[in-house]
Amino acid sequence: WIGTQSTAKYVESVSDAIKEVCIKTNGKFIMIGARANLPGVPVEFIDWSEADEIKYLKSSHVGIMPLPDQHWERGKCGFKIIQYMASRIPVIASPVGVNSTIIKEGVNGYLASTTSDWVDCLYKVYNKSDDSLEMNGYKNIVSNYSFSHTSPTLLETLRRYIYRENIDKKVVDDFGFEWSIFDNEEELSNTSLKEIWEDYFHIFPWNALPKGGGVGADIGCGSGRWAKFVASKVKKLYLIDPSIDAINVAKKKLSQFNNLEFSITTADTFSVDDESLDFAYALGVLHHIPDTNQSFQSISKKLKKGAPLLVYLYYS
């Protein structure tokens, strides 16, 4: 168990189970970072240190997170479980709050309520014959809680806070959700999509672009359904959208192209140099932005003098 003195009391609720299993298996219980009253439990109290934390976690056979099912405890974040899984050791926790979301019973850990449950789960870990719990727990961390998974969300949150982005968050979230579960291309053939794209782009001055097609931007790219027809005609295409979900869909859909750069951002915070783009387009996008005029100005600053900007706005 690892934690602070304020949460050490939770360990005392499962002390009988720990004592029984430790005595019968000649085991030892270690508490990192705090102390608790555990009569009869063979326990070692270890002061927390950054240098030794990982060593002690990885040397353990199981990590525990007991909690009472009360209002305050239901709001805890399950970080102990995440630490244990990241250390590739089995996990047992109380089915309280987010614990039941992180742990899939019998797959990447165990959930225990009563003393009898705790004894049974500890013996399951002691008697297990493979490392499937550890591996499934670690995969859960990599897929859902790792730096590579969570950093885009953090960066997006910080970006929105710092720049006070000119977006309607509900619209962004709704479109992102729709793109992640519904794709018009599932119902429309490539031929039909291209016909729609040509309807938009028939006025676009392709011959005004530099040799090789130049560098441009798809503003509010969504799932990338229009970019798939543009990418083969240009040197480089930026796909920007404030929705992580939309960008992820576009990346998968356009994986065959090597001249694309994806950016989770908005027209107002797009970080390319001013007067660097040879063209840009925004189809059915800018009318969703609270200050459409501001976005027009922001995009214009990124375009070279005389570069084309194709825009489609809904109107009434």
C-alpha positions as CSV (number, residue, x, y, z in Angstrom):
1,W,0.0,0.0,0.0
2,I,1.2,3.5,-0.8
3,G,-0.3,6.8,0.4
4,T,-0.3,9.5,3.0
5,Q,-1.2,9.5,6.7
6,S,-4.6,11.0,6.0
7,T,-5.6,7.8,4.1
8,A,-3.8,5.2,6.1
9,K,-6.9,4.6,8.2
10,Y,-8.4,2.8,5.2
11,V,-5.9,0.0,5.5
12,E,-7.0,-0.8,9.0
13,S,-10.4,-1.9,7.6
14,V,-8.8,-4.8,5.9
15,S,-6.1,-5.6,8.5
16,D,-7.8,-9.0,9.4
17,A,-7.6,-10.2,5.8
18,I,-4.0,-9.0,5.4
19,K,-3.0,-10.7,8.7
20,E,-4.6,-14.0,7.8
21,V,-3.0,-14.2,4.4
22,C,0.4,-13.0,5.4
23,I,0.6,-15.5,8.3
24,K,-0.5,-18.4,6.2
25,T,1.8,-17.6,3.3
26,N,4.8,-16.3,5.4
27,G,4.2,-12.9,3.7
28,K,4.9,-9.4,4.8
29,F,2.8,-6.2,4.3
30,I,4.6,-3.0,3.5
31,M,3.1,0.5,3.9
32,I,4.9,3.3,2.0
33,G,4.5,6.8,3.2
34,A,2.3,6.3,6.3
35,R,1.7,4.2,9.4
36,A,-1.4,2.5,10.6
37,N,-2.5,0.4,13.6
38,L,-2.4,-3.2,12.4
39,P,-2.3,-5.6,15.3
40,G,-0.8,-9.0,14.5
41,V,0.1,-8.0,10.9
42,P,3.7,-8.6,9.9
43,V,4.3,-5.1,8.6
44,E,7.2,-2.9,7.5
45,F,6.7,0.9,7.5
46,I,8.7,2.6,4.8
47,D,9.2,6.4,4.5
48,W,8.3,7.6,1.0
49,S,11.1,8.8,-1.2
50,E,11.2,9.6,-4.9
51,A,14.3,7.5,-5.3
52,D,12.8,4.4,-3.8
53,E,9.1,4.6,-4.6
54,I,9.3,2.6,-7.9
55,K,11.7,0.0,-6.5
56,Y,9.3,-0.9,-3.6
57,L,6.2,-0.9,-5.8
58,K,7.8,-3.2,-8.4
59,S,9.1,-5.5,-5.8
60,S,5.6,-6.1,-4.3
61,H,3.3,-9.0,-5.3
62,V,0.1,-7.0,-5.0
63,G,-1.1,-3.4,-4.5
64,I,-4.2,-2.7,-2.5
65,M,-6.6,0.3,-2.3
66,P,-9.3,-0.3,0.3
67,L,-12.0,2.4,0.7
68,P,-15.3,2.7,2.6
69,D,-18.3,3.3,0.3
70,Q,-19.0,6.9,1.5
71,H,-19.6,10.2,-0.3
72,W,-16.0,11.6,0.0
73,E,-14.3,8.4,-1.0
74,R,-16.5,8.0,-4.1
75,G,-14.8,11.1,-5.4
76,K,-11.3,9.8,-5.2
77,C,-9.3,9.4,-8.5
78,G,-8.0,5.9,-8.1
79,F,-4.4,7.0,-8.5
80,K,-3.1,4.2,-6.3
81,I,-4.5,1.7,-8.7
82,I,-2.9,3.5,-11.6
83,Q,0.4,3.4,-9.8
84,Y,0.2,-0.3,-9.2
85,M,-0.8,-1.1,-12.7
86,A,1.9,1.1,-14.1
87,S,4.3,-0.9,-11.9
88,R,3.0,-4.1,-13.4
89,I,1.8,-5.6,-10.2
90,P,-1.7,-7.1,-9.5
91,V,-4.3,-4.8,-7.9
92,I,-7.1,-5.4,-5.4
93,A,-9.4,-2.5,-4.5
94,S,-12.8,-1.7,-3.0
95,P,-15.6,-1.3,-5.6
96,V,-16.0,2.4,-4.8
97,G,-16.2,5.3,-7.2
98,V,-13.9,5.2,-10.1
99,N,-12.2,2.1,-8.9
100,S,-14.9,0.0,-10.6
101,T,-14.1,1.8,-13.9
102,I,-10.4,1.3,-13.8
103,I,-10.5,-2.3,-12.7
104,K,-12.2,-5.0,-14.8
105,E,-12.9,-7.8,-12.4
106,G,-10.6,-10.8,-13.0
107,V,-9.1,-9.2,-16.1
108,N,-6.7,-6.5,-14.8
109,G,-7.4,-6.8,-11.1
110,Y,-9.9,-7.7,-8.4
111,L,-12.6,-5.8,-6.5
112,A,-13.3,-6.8,-2.9
113,S,-15.9,-5.6,-0.4
114,T,-16.0,-7.9,2.6
115,T,-13.2,-9.3,4.7
116,S,-14.0,-12.7,3.1
117,D,-13.7,-11.0,-0.4
118,W,-10.3,-9.6,0.5
119,V,-9.0,-12.9,1.7
120,D,-10.2,-14.7,-1.4
121,C,-8.7,-12.1,-3.7
122,L,-5.3,-12.1,-1.9
123,Y,-5.2,-15.9,-2.2
124,K,-6.1,-15.6,-6.0
125,V,-3.1,-13.4,-6.5
126,Y,-0.9,-15.7,-4.3
127,N,-1.9,-18.8,-6.3
128,K,-2.1,-17.3,-9.8
129,S,-0.1,-19.2,-12.5
130,D,0.5,-16.4,-15.1
131,D,1.0,-12.7,-15.4
132,S,-2.1,-11.8,-17.3
133,L,-3.4,-9.5,-14.5
134,E,-0.2,-7.5,-14.6
135,M,0.0,-7.3,-18.4
136,N,-3.7,-6.3,-18.8
137,G,-3.3,-3.7,-16.0
138,Y,-0.3,-2.2,-17.7
139,K,-2.0,-2.2,-21.1
140,N,-4.9,-0.3,-19.5
141,I,-2.5,2.4,-18.2
142,V,-0.8,2.7,-21.6
143,S,-4.1,3.0,-23.4
144,N,-6.0,5.3,-21.1
145,Y,-3.7,7.0,-18.5
146,S,-0.3,7.3,-20.1
147,F,1.4,10.6,-20.9
148,S,1.0,10.0,-24.6
149,H,-2.7,9.4,-24.2
150,T,-3.5,12.3,-21.8
151,S,-1.2,15.0,-23.0
152,P,-3.3,16.1,-26.0
153,T,-6.2,16.7,-23.7
154,L,-4.0,18.6,-21.3
155,L,-2.5,20.7,-24.1
156,E,-6.0,21.5,-25.5
157,T,-7.2,22.6,-22.1
158,L,-4.2,24.8,-21.5
159,R,-4.4,26.2,-25.0
160,R,-8.1,27.1,-24.5
161,Y,-7.4,28.7,-21.2
162,I,-4.3,30.7,-22.3
163,Y,-5.7,32.0,-25.6
164,R,-9.4,32.1,-24.6
165,E,-10.0,30.6,-28.0
166,N,-12.8,31.9,-30.2
167,I,-14.8,28.7,-30.2
168,D,-18.1,27.3,-29.1
169,K,-17.0,24.4,-26.9
170,K,-20.4,22.6,-27.1
171,V,-20.3,22.7,-30.9
172,V,-16.7,21.4,-31.0
173,D,-17.5,18.6,-28.6
174,D,-20.7,17.7,-30.4
175,F,-19.1,17.5,-33.8
176,G,-16.1,15.6,-32.4
177,F,-18.5,13.1,-30.9
178,E,-20.4,12.8,-34.2
179,W,-17.2,12.3,-36.3
180,S,-16.0,9.6,-33.9
181,I,-19.2,7.5,-34.3
182,F,-20.7,8.5,-37.6
183,D,-19.1,9.0,-41.0
184,N,-20.9,10.2,-44.1
185,E,-18.5,8.2,-46.1
186,E,-20.1,5.1,-44.8
187,E,-23.2,6.0,-46.6
188,L,-21.8,8.0,-49.6
189,S,-19.6,6.4,-52.2
190,N,-16.3,8.0,-53.1
191,T,-17.8,9.1,-56.4
192,S,-20.6,10.9,-54.6
193,L,-18.3,12.6,-52.2
194,K,-16.0,13.7,-55.0
195,E,-19.0,15.2,-56.8
196,I,-19.9,17.2,-53.7
197,W,-16.2,18.3,-53.3
198,E,-16.1,19.4,-57.0
199,D,-19.2,21.4,-56.4
200,Y,-17.4,23.3,-53.7
201,F,-14.0,23.5,-55.5
202,H,-15.1,24.2,-59.1
203,I,-14.3,27.9,-58.6
204,F,-11.0,27.3,-56.8
205,P,-8.0,28.7,-58.8
206,W,-5.7,25.7,-58.8
207,N,-3.6,27.3,-61.5
208,A,-2.8,30.2,-59.1
209,L,-0.9,27.9,-56.8
210,P,2.9,27.5,-57.0
211,K,4.4,24.5,-58.8
212,G,3.7,21.4,-56.8
213,G,0.5,22.8,-55.4
214,G,2.1,24.8,-52.5
215,V,1.3,24.7,-48.8
216,G,-2.3,25.2,-47.6
217,A,-4.6,24.7,-44.7
218,D,-7.9,22.9,-44.2
219,I,-9.6,25.0,-41.5
220,G,-12.0,22.9,-39.4
221,C,-11.0,19.7,-41.2
222,G,-13.5,17.4,-39.3
223,S,-13.0,13.9,-40.4
224,G,-10.8,14.9,-43.4
225,R,-13.4,14.1,-46.0
226,W,-12.4,17.0,-48.2
227,A,-8.7,16.8,-47.5
228,K,-8.5,13.4,-49.2
229,F,-9.2,15.1,-52.5
230,V,-6.9,18.0,-51.9
231,A,-3.9,16.2,-50.5
232,S,-2.8,14.7,-53.8
233,K,-2.8,18.0,-55.5
234,V,-0.6,20.0,-53.1
235,K,2.9,19.9,-51.6
236,K,1.7,20.1,-48.0
237,L,-1.7,20.4,-46.3
238,Y,-2.3,21.4,-42.7
239,L,-5.4,20.0,-41.1
240,I,-6.6,21.9,-38.1
241,D,-9.5,21.4,-35.9
242,P,-10.1,22.1,-32.2
243,S,-11.6,18.6,-31.6
244,I,-9.2,15.8,-30.6
245,D,-11.8,13.3,-31.7
246,A,-12.1,14.8,-35.2
247,I,-8.3,14.9,-35.6
248,N,-8.0,11.3,-34.6
249,V,-10.6,10.2,-37.2
250,A,-8.9,12.3,-39.9
251,K,-5.5,10.8,-39.1
252,K,-6.8,7.2,-39.5
253,K,-8.8,8.1,-42.7
254,L,-5.8,9.8,-44.4
255,S,-3.0,7.6,-43.2
256,Q,-2.0,6.9,-46.8
257,F,-0.8,10.5,-47.3
258,N,2.7,11.7,-46.2
259,N,2.2,15.4,-46.9
260,L,-0.2,16.2,-44.1
261,E,0.3,17.8,-40.7
262,F,-2.4,17.6,-38.1
263,S,-3.0,20.3,-35.4
264,I,-5.5,20.4,-32.6
265,T,-6.1,24.1,-32.7
266,T,-8.3,26.9,-34.1
267,A,-8.1,29.4,-36.9
268,D,-7.2,32.1,-34.3
269,T,-4.4,30.1,-32.7
270,F,-2.9,28.2,-35.7
271,S,0.8,28.6,-35.2
272,V,2.2,28.8,-38.7
273,D,4.1,31.9,-39.7
274,D,2.1,34.9,-41.0
275,E,2.0,35.2,-44.8
276,S,3.3,31.6,-45.2
277,L,0.3,29.8,-46.8
278,D,-0.4,29.5,-50.5
279,F,-4.1,28.8,-50.0
280,A,-6.7,27.8,-47.4
281,Y,-10.3,26.6,-47.3
282,A,-13.0,26.4,-44.7
283,L,-16.2,24.6,-45.8
284,G,-19.2,24.9,-43.5
285,V,-17.1,25.9,-40.5
286,L,-16.7,29.6,-39.8
287,H,-20.4,30.3,-39.1
288,H,-20.1,28.0,-36.0
289,I,-17.5,30.3,-34.5
290,P,-18.7,33.0,-32.1
291,D,-16.7,35.8,-33.8
292,T,-16.6,34.8,-37.5
293,N,-15.0,38.1,-38.5
294,Q,-12.1,37.5,-36.1
295,S,-11.4,34.1,-37.6
296,F,-11.4,35.6,-41.1
297,Q,-8.8,38.1,-40.0
298,S,-6.7,35.4,-38.4
299,I,-6.7,33.2,-41.5
300,S,-6.0,36.1,-43.7
301,K,-2.8,36.9,-41.8
302,K,-1.5,33.4,-42.5
303,L,-2.0,33.7,-46.3
304,K,0.5,35.1,-48.7
305,K,-0.6,38.3,-50.5
306,G,-3.2,37.3,-53.2
307,A,-3.4,33.7,-52.0
308,P,-6.9,32.1,-52.5
309,L,-9.2,31.4,-49.6
310,L,-12.3,29.2,-50.3
311,V,-15.1,29.6,-47.8
312,Y,-18.6,28.2,-47.6
313,L,-20.9,29.7,-45.0
314,Y,-24.4,28.7,-44.1
315,Y,-26.8,31.6,-44.3
316,S,-30.4,32.5,-43.7
